[in-house]
Amino acid sequence: MELIDIIIDFLPLFMFMSLAILLFTGYPVAFILGGLALLYGFIGFSLDMFSLVEFFNFLPRIWGQAAENLVLVAVPTFVFMGVMMERSGVANDMLYVCQVLLKRVPGGLAIAVAVMGTILAAMTGIIGASVTMMTALALPTMLKQGYKHTLATGVICASGTLGILIPPSIMLIIMADLLSVSVGDVFLAALIPGLFLAVLYVGYIVIAASIDKTLAPPLPPELLNVPRSEMPSLLIRSFMPPVFLIALIKGSILLGWATPSEAGAVGAFGATLIAWGNGRLKRDMVTGVCQSAGLTVSFIFFIIVAATCYAYVFRSLGGDDIIEELILGAGLDSWGLLFLIMGIVFILGFFLDWVEITLIILPVFAPIVATLDFGEHVTTENRAMIYWFTILVAINLQTSFLTPPFGYALFYLKGIAPKSVNLMSIYKGIIPFVILQLAALILVILVPTIALWLPGLN
């Protein structure tokens, strides 16, 4: 009987531990989440903790969480826009322009990659597309110019992950939906922290390249030598259209002209128009874009559906109460609890993808954060606390793409990088950028106005 009582008391923790263990198997995450939801639902039924009729609650929750959710309509359009930019060669043209403009700056090619990553982040939230595309386009050139492997790989991985933080981020859309806050306000709250992080990357590259000339050798004068008379046409043809599209998307959300889903539709249509204007809108290319975007969207929504079922069973078994008791029982004050939560999210980033962390952990921690009191540092008026917490988690989750052993950006890069680039060089290369991310996280914690600059939130 004592063993049964222990199992009943800690069944949600066993469920969570099972998830953590099975994720190491490499089996599809959606199948793991859905399978555990069914398995522990039946175990809970056998222990009189879960009713079989509760399985029918999966359907209305799936319908309301994914199928009928108007906020998530923006996800497919932004995915399509990003894939179209990649396949049509628009992103390749922008990288070339950035290289031309920055060829005489220390670490100019690395800065061009960072700038390109920032621009791509403003187009879409697809991390895999950004990292793989910049690896294919920029890494061979950087290695050919004598860039050290650590800097070349580090800047590609770090700048490629900015899409998780700079709007329109798919992660921010999902987080805003989970926390029942405005997607537009979350976008705007994340804008300054995201751009600030990009500035930190550029500053680090300039300083490091100035100190160690062998880290990023200057480009030969004859390379990328474009006559001044041709620069205006190059900018107008290859740089201005996508930048105008980004400004249109962000401006429409900022000024309240369009919802994120409407802005995403405009972005998808605009990316298609740019590809058509460049003469690259071919039937085979459009087919490939639709297939790639469809697979990415299916992957995201399959995980959302499975995570919804997992979260329902976890909560029904009392998982929320157990985690809340463990955290609150630690006897920490508000600041201690905040740093504990940030530490947990950071550590989970070593092993889990942002999708799992967001859909499983965020709903559990959000009610706890709502009870914290930081005095005048962050007020609870106008839900400022939740917006601040959302941005902190978003910055923290960006490290999940860079930290080994399961930093997905590292694997994206390694998958198409030359054989001369070993995994240890990639690991060493991302260390300075992870430190910069943590510095940005601490700064936003200490100066909430960076995220709460919107009128009515500060």
Secondary structure, DSSP 8 states (H G I E B T S, - for coil): -HHHHHHHHHHHHHHHHHHHHHGGGT--HHHHHHHHHHHHHHHHHHTTSS-GGGGGGHHHHHIIIIIS-SGGGHHHHHHHHHHHHHHTTHHHHHHHHHHHHTTTSTTHHHHHHHHHHHHHHHH---HHHHHHHHHHHHHHHHHHTT--HHHHHHHHHHHHGGGGTSSS-HHHHHHHHHHT--HHHHHHHHHHHHHHHHHHHHHHHHHHHHH-TTTS----TTTT---GGGHHHHIIIIIHHHHHHHHHHHHHHHTTSS-HHHHHHHHHHHHHHHHHHTT---HHHHHHHHHHHHHHHHHHHHHHHHHHHHHHHHHHTTHHHHHHHHHHTT---HHHHHHHHHHHHHHHTTTS-HHHIIIIIHHHHHHHHHT---TTSS--GGGHHHHHHHHHHHHHHHGGGTSSSS-HHHHHHHHHS-TTS-HHHHHHHHHHHHHHHHHHHHHHHH-GGGT--STTT-
